[in-house]
Amino acid sequence: MSEQQNKKPTGPLSGIRVVDMTSVLMGPYATQILADYGADVIKIEDESGDLLRMGGAMRNRGMGQLFLQCNRNKRSVVLDAKSEEGRAALLRMCEKADVFITNVRPAALSRLKLGYEDIKAHNPAIVYVSLVGYGQRGLYKARPAFDDLMQGISGISALIGRAQGVDPQFVPLNIADKIAGITAAHAILAALLHKERTGIGQAVEVPMFEILAQFVLSDHFGGYGFDPPIGPIGYNRLLSRTRRPYPTSDGFLAIVVYTNQHWKRFFELIGRPEECSANPLFHDHATRTRSYDDVHRFLAVEMKKKTTAEWQAAFDAHDIPWAAVNSIEELVEDPHLRSVNLVQTIDHPTEGRIRLVASPINFSETPSTLYRHPPSFGEHTAEVMAEFAPAAAAPVSASRD
């Protein structure tokens, strides 16, 4: 048993129980947040296991790196919800749970008699969370959803292509799953707060497409945000083909010269203070907004004149925002991340020493910790089943007749 297995959760959700019938990434990412905050997350897996167990590098089959990252602090139970015995066990868990979360399609859950009304009959106060690709009142309600599909239909892929002058591209991250997972986590917390105040549970639908559409459109409504439209849709600063990390004489640097004061300091830094007021391109924010391509081209020319280290020192001296352009290899060694101990190493009983990215949130009174290692397949089945075993039948009294 690892050291982590002996720890108790100390996070703000300690005492909250979550029955988690999700797989792959959106759902497990949401419940990872809850588990990191101290909730007792009981991960339900069928006999084939969560597909994410096979994702990424692995030492042993079924313990892939992607699974390890998203399933620490959880307990794994193998259960066949299609069987009468498995369904009965699941319902017993839900009777004592605060949250039931699933990404099984609603039609399939209805056939299994595990829809909201079915589980509510056993626990009226439960928060029942359904993760779906598309809102179930809409035209696409029966369509499958995966990260690539969501990046495509939400406009993200086309935006990248438009900004870079290339064909539509995917972001090299599971960005749709994780944005939706974060949204699911805060929706669950809101429903739990309502339950705490009123004692009333509810059904919560979390639709990926609508979440991503809101995410994109809140940036890019542009002139379409008025009725009738007063201009084209899209935010030109984000769509500028010249918006990218700037090449220096020996590398790259991300900078934001944004406010009037930033620009005044930048021109002082390059030894041409009078140009800031003399050049109409830099008069004010509104003027710069209309000419982002030209603004970025100007910066690109200037940035090639010094080394990365020289610019970093100069920007620090003139209070102009900058950040390194880290490779993935550099990111894991970033000195700030090391100082806050974001990447932690633990002993796993079957996988040996593993690295996990800890929760970045800091609670002063209820800190979140890595208190339980990522579970092996079905590792906690016997333990959890014993906790939720059917109540023993009352002994039959002897007849006095």
C-alpha positions in Angstrom: 0.0 0.0 0.0 1.4 3.4 -1.0 1.9 6.3 1.4 -0.8 8.1 -0.4 -3.3 5.3 0.2 -3.0 6.0 4.0 -3.8 9.7 3.8 -7.2 11.2 4.4 -8.8 13.9 2.2 -8.5 17.3 3.7 -10.0 19.4 0.9 -13.2 21.4 1.1 -15.4 18.6 -0.4 -14.3 16.1 2.2 -17.5 14.2 3.2 -19.1 14.6 -0.3 -19.7 11.3 -2.1 -19.7 11.1 -5.9 -20.7 8.0 -7.9 -18.8 8.5 -11.1 -20.0 6.5 -14.1 -17.9 8.4 -16.7 -15.1 7.3 -18.9 -12.4 8.7 -21.2 -11.7 12.4 -20.4 -14.5 15.0 -20.0 -16.2 13.2 -17.1 -13.0 11.9 -15.4 -11.5 15.4 -15.6 -14.5 16.9 -13.9 -14.5 14.3 -11.1 -10.7 14.6 -10.8 -11.3 18.2 -9.7 -13.9 17.1 -7.2 -11.6 14.3 -5.9 -8.7 16.7 -5.6 -11.0 18.9 -3.5 -11.6 16.0 -1.1 -14.7 14.3 -2.4 -15.0 10.5 -2.2 -15.2 9.7 -5.9 -16.3 6.1 -6.6 -15.3 5.3 -10.2 -17.6 2.8 -11.8 -16.0 0.7 -14.6 -17.6 -2.1 -16.6 -15.7 -5.3 -17.4 -13.8 -3.7 -20.2 -12.6 -0.8 -18.1 -12.2 2.9 -18.9 -10.8 3.2 -22.4 -8.5 6.0 -21.1 -6.6 3.2 -19.2 -4.9 2.5 -22.6 -4.0 6.1 -23.3 -0.4 7.3 -23.3 2.8 5.7 -22.1 2.4 2.8 -19.7 4.5 0.3 -17.7 1.6 -2.1 -17.3 -1.5 -2.7 -19.4 -4.4 -0.6 -18.3 -2.4 2.0 -16.4 -1.7 4.5 -19.1 -0.3 7.9 -18.3 -3.5 9.8 -19.3 -5.5 7.6 -17.0 -3.1 8.1 -14.1 -3.3 11.9 -14.4 -7.2 12.0 -14.4 -8.0 9.3 -11.8 -5.8 9.9 -8.7 -7.7 10.3 -5.4 -10.5 8.0 -6.7 -11.7 4.5 -5.9 -12.3 2.0 -8.8 -15.2 -0.4 -8.7 -15.9 -3.0 -11.5 -19.6 -3.3 -11.9 -22.0 -4.4 -14.7 -24.8 -2.0 -14.6 -26.7 -4.0 -17.2 -27.1 -6.9 -14.7 -29.7 -6.9 -12.0 -27.1 -7.4 -9.4 -24.9 -4.6 -10.7 -27.8 -2.2 -11.1 -29.0 -3.0 -7.5 -25.5 -2.3 -6.2 -25.3 1.0 -8.1 -28.6 2.1 -6.7 -27.5 1.3 -3.2 -24.4 3.6 -3.7 -26.6 6.3 -5.1 -28.9 6.1 -2.1 -26.0 7.4 0.0 -24.4 9.6 -2.6 -24.5 13.4 -3.1 -23.8 13.3 -6.8 -24.3 10.8 -9.6 -22.4 11.7 -12.8 -22.4 9.9 -16.1 -21.6 10.3 -19.8 -23.6 7.3 -20.9 -26.1 8.3 -23.5 -29.5 9.2 -21.9 -31.4 6.7 -24.1 -29.1 3.9 -22.9 -29.6 4.9 -19.3 -33.3 5.0 -19.7 -33.3 1.4 -21.0 -31.2 0.5 -17.9 -33.7 2.3 -15.7 -30.9 4.5 -14.5 -32.3 7.8 -15.6 -32.8 10.8 -13.3 -36.3 9.8 -12.2 -35.2 6.2 -11.5 -32.3 7.3 -9.2 -34.3 10.2 -7.7 -36.8 7.6 -6.5 -34.0 6.1 -4.4 -32.5 9.5 -3.3 -34.6 12.6 -3.9 -31.8 14.9 -2.9 -29.3 13.6 -5.4 -27.5 15.8 -7.9 -27.8 13.9 -11.1 -25.3 15.1 -13.8 -25.6 14.0 -17.4 -22.6 14.8 -19.6 -23.8 14.9 -23.2 -22.3 16.0 -26.6 -25.3 18.2 -27.5 -28.2 19.5 -25.4 -31.0 17.0 -25.4 -33.6 19.5 -26.5 -31.7 20.2 -29.8 -31.5 18.7 -33.2 -28.1 17.0 -32.7 -29.0 15.3 -29.4 -28.3 11.7 -30.6 -24.9 12.5 -32.2 -21.6 11.2 -30.6 -19.1 13.7 -29.3 -15.3 13.5 -29.1 -12.7 16.3 -28.7 -11.8 16.5 -32.4 -15.5 16.7 -33.4 -16.1 19.5 -30.8 -13.1 21.5 -32.0 -14.5 21.3 -35.5 -18.1 22.1 -34.9 -17.4 24.8 -32.4 -15.4 26.9 -34.8 -12.0 26.4 -33.0 -10.4 24.5 -35.9 -11.6 27.1 -38.5 -10.4 30.0 -36.3 -6.9 28.6 -36.1 -6.8 28.1 -39.9 -8.2 31.6 -40.4 -5.7 33.2 -38.1 -2.7 31.3 -39.5 -3.8 31.4 -43.2 -3.9 27.6 -43.4 -6.5 24.9 -43.6 -8.5 24.3 -40.4 -6.3 22.8 -37.6 -6.8 21.1 -34.3 -5.4 22.5 -31.1 -2.8 19.8 -29.9 -4.6 19.5 -26.6 -7.8 17.8 -25.4 -9.1 21.3 -25.0 -12.8 20.6 -25.6 -13.0 17.8 -23.1 -11.2 19.8 -20.4 -13.2 23.0 -20.9 -16.4 21.0 -20.7 -15.0 19.1 -17.7 -14.2 22.3 -15.8 -17.6 23.6 -16.6 -19.2 20.4 -15.3 -17.2 20.6 -12.0 -18.4 24.2 -11.3 -22.0 23.2 -12.3 -21.9 20.4 -9.8 -20.6 22.7 -7.1 -23.4 25.1 -7.8 -26.0 22.3 -7.5 -24.4 21.1 -4.3 -24.6 24.6 -2.8 -28.3 24.7 -3.7 -28.8 21.3 -2.2 -27.0 22.4 1.0 -29.3 25.5 1.3 -32.6 23.8 0.4 -32.1 20.0 0.7 -33.3 19.7 -2.9 -31.4 17.8 -5.5 -31.8 18.2 -9.3 -30.8 17.0 -12.8 -27.9 18.9 -14.4 -27.2 18.6 -18.1 -23.8 19.6 -19.3 -23.6 19.8 -23.2 -20.2 20.0 -24.8 -21.2 21.7 -28.0 -23.0 24.5 -26.3 -20.2 25.1 -23.8 -17.6 25.3 -26.6 -19.9 27.6 -28.6 -20.3 29.9 -25.7 -16.5 29.8 -25.2 -15.8 30.8 -28.8 -18.6 33.3 -29.4 -18.0 35.3 -26.2 -14.7 36.3 -27.9 -15.8 36.5 -31.5 -19.3 37.9 -31.6 -17.8 41.2 -32.8 -20.3 43.4 -34.6 -22.8 40.6 -34.5 -23.2 41.2 -30.8 -25.6 44.1 -31.8 -29.0 43.7 -33.4 -28.9 44.5 -36.2 -25.1 43.8 -36.6 -22.9 46.8 -36.7 -19.9 45.0 -38.2 -18.4 41.6 -39.0 -18.3 38.7 -36.6 -14.8 38.0 -35.1 -12.3 39.8 -32.9 -9.5 41.1 -35.2 -6.8 41.1 -32.4 -7.2 37.3 -31.9 -7.5 36.7 -35.7 -4.5 38.7 -36.7 -2.0 36.5 -38.7 0.9 38.4 -37.1 -0.2 37.6 -33.5 2.3 35.0 -32.3 5.4 34.8 -30.2 8.1 37.1 -31.6 11.4 35.9 -32.8 14.4 37.5 -31.0 17.9 37.4 -32.3 18.4 34.0 -30.6 14.9 32.6 -29.8 11.3 33.5 -29.1 9.4 35.6 -26.6 5.8 36.2 -25.8 5.0 39.9 -25.0 2.0 42.1 -24.6 2.5 45.7 -25.3 -1.2 46.7 -24.7 -1.9 49.9 -22.8 -0.9 53.4 -23.7 1.7 53.3 -20.9 3.1 50.0 -22.2 3.6 51.7 -25.6 5.2 54.8 -24.1 7.7 52.6 -22.2 8.4 50.5 -25.2 9.4 53.5 -27.3 11.5 54.8 -24.5 13.2 51.4 -24.3 14.1 51.4 -28.0 15.4 55.0 -27.7 12.7 56.7 -29.8 10.3 58.2 -27.2 9.0 60.9 -29.6 7.7 58.3 -32.1 5.0 57.1 -29.8 3.1 60.3 -30.0 4.2 61.2 -33.6 3.1 58.0 -35.2 -0.7 57.9 -35.7 -0.7 54.1 -35.5 0.1 54.3 -31.7 -2.1 57.2 -30.7 -4.6 55.2 -28.6 -6.0 51.8 -28.0 -8.9 52.2 -30.5 -6.4 53.1 -33.3 -4.2 50.1 -32.5 -7.2 47.8 -32.4 -8.1 48.7 -36.0 -4.5 48.0 -37.1 -3.3 45.0 -35.2 -1.5 43.4 -38.2 0.6 46.5 -38.6 1.2 46.8 -34.9 2.4 43.2 -34.7 4.7 43.7 -37.7 6.3 46.7 -36.1 7.0 44.7 -33.0 8.4 41.8 -35.0 11.0 44.0 -36.6 12.1 45.5 -33.3 12.2 42.2 -31.4 14.8 40.7 -33.7 17.3 43.4 -32.6 18.1 41.9 -29.2 18.6 38.5 -27.6 15.8 36.9 -25.5 17.7 37.6 -22.3 18.3 41.2 -23.2 14.6 41.8 -23.9 13.6 40.1 -20.7 15.8 42.3 -18.7 14.7 45.4 -20.5 11.0 44.6 -20.2 11.4 43.9 -16.5 13.1 47.3 -16.1 10.3 49.1 -18.0 7.4 47.0 -16.6 6.2 45.5 -19.9 4.6 42.1 -19.6 6.5 39.1 -21.1 6.7 35.4 -20.8 9.0 32.7 -22.0 7.9 30.5 -24.9 8.4 27.1 -23.2 8.6 23.8 -25.0 6.8 21.0 -23.3 10.2 19.8 -22.1 11.0 23.2 -20.7 7.5 23.5 -19.1 8.0 20.5 -16.8 11.3 22.0 -15.6 9.9 25.6 -15.3 11.4 27.1 -12.1 8.1 28.6 -11.0 6.3 25.3 -11.3 9.0 23.7 -9.3 8.8 26.4 -6.6 5.0 25.7 -6.2 5.5 21.9 -6.4 2.9 21.5 -9.1 4.5 18.3 -10.5 4.7 15.8 -7.7 6.2 12.3 -7.5 4.6 9.5 -5.6 5.1 5.8 -5.1 2.4 3.6 -6.8 2.0 0.0 -5.6 2.1 -1.4 -9.2 3.5 1.4 -11.3 6.5 2.4 -9.2 7.5 6.0 -9.0 5.1 8.2 -11.0 4.7 11.9 -11.6 1.3 13.6 -11.3 0.3 17.2 -12.0 -1.3 18.3 -8.7 -4.2 20.6 -8.2 -3.1 24.2 -8.8 -5.7 25.6 -6.4 -4.6 26.7 -2.9 -7.1 26.6 0.0 -5.8 28.1 3.2 -7.9 26.0 5.6 -8.8 22.9 3.5 -5.8 22.1 1.3 -6.2 19.6 -1.5 -3.6 16.8 -1.6 -2.7 13.7 -3.4 -4.1 11.4 -0.8 -4.8 8.3 -2.9 -2.9 6.8 -5.8 -4.6 6.3 -9.2 -6.5 3.0 -8.8 -5.7 -0.3 -10.5 -8.7 -1.8 -12.4 -11.3 -2.7 -9.8 -8.9 -2.1 -6.9 -11.6 -1.0 -4.5 -14.5 -3.3 -5.6 -14.6 -5.4 -2.5 -14.0 -2.5 -0.2 -16.8 -0.4 -1.7 -19.3 -3.3 -2.0 -18.8 -4.0 1.7 -19.7 -0.4 2.5 -22.9 -0.6 0.5 -23.9 -4.2 1.2 -27.6 -4.7 1.6 -28.9 -4.4 5.1 -29.1 -7.7 6.9 -32.6 -9.1 7.1 -34.2 -8.7 10.6 -34.2 -12.1 12.5 -37.6 -13.8 12.5 -39.1 -14.0 16.0 -40.0 -17.5 17.3 -43.8 -18.1 17.3 -45.5 -18.2 20.7 -48.5 -20.0 19.5 
